[in-house]
Every structure is written in C-alpha cells, then in structure tokens.
Amino acid sequence: MIVLIIGVLTTIAIATYPYMRVKAGNAAAKSDLKNTAHFQEEYYGTNDMYADQAAVDSALTMTENVTLIVLSADPNGYEMSAAHSASPETFCLSSSVGAVTNC
C-alpha cells in the first residue's frame, strides 16, 4: 500500500515538474525586466538618456538562462524583452507602458 502511494505521488510530481519549470522561468524573466527597468531609471537620472544593451550588460547580471534584449533606448524611452530558455513565452516592458506584458 505504501509503495502504491509513493508511486502515485511520484507520478504527480513528475507530471507537474515541466509546468513548474516554465512557471519559474517566466517569473525569472519578469523579475529581470523589472530590475532592469529600475536600472534604466537610475541610468536616465545620471545620463539624460536610457541605457542601451551594452550599458545594461556591463552593469547587470541576468538570471541564469534569461536573455534580456534592449530593443530600443534613447532620451525619450526604452523598450526591452526577456525570455527564459525553459519557456516559450517572451515578455516585454517599455517606459511608455510601465508594466510587463506578453510580447
């Protein structure tokens, strides 16, 4: 009986693992976007323009397996995207919207 219960619990855990991995990857990508948005505002306060990809890469370290791309950055605003390798989703954040959205 105990072996049966352990088998059922193991099956449930194995079945939900990929979903949980994707969910964790999405959370990491969103978190990196929000952290980079804070950096963008600090950078703007010092430089009167938003940071490009090179400035972001030199100042911040992204979560493992997260790719963050600065799509555009100029004195008027920025737009960035991020994705985790465990997830098919890509998230965007721009200074004009101010919130993380699905791209």
NORJO-V280896 format. One record per helix or strand of 3 or more residues. SS is the DSSP state (H for helix, E for strand). FROM is the first residue (numbers start at 1). LEN is the number of residues. If there is no record, write none. Layout:
[[SS FROM LEN] [SS FROM LEN]]
This chain:
[[H 2 46] [H 53 7] [E 66 9] [E 77 8] [E 91 4]]
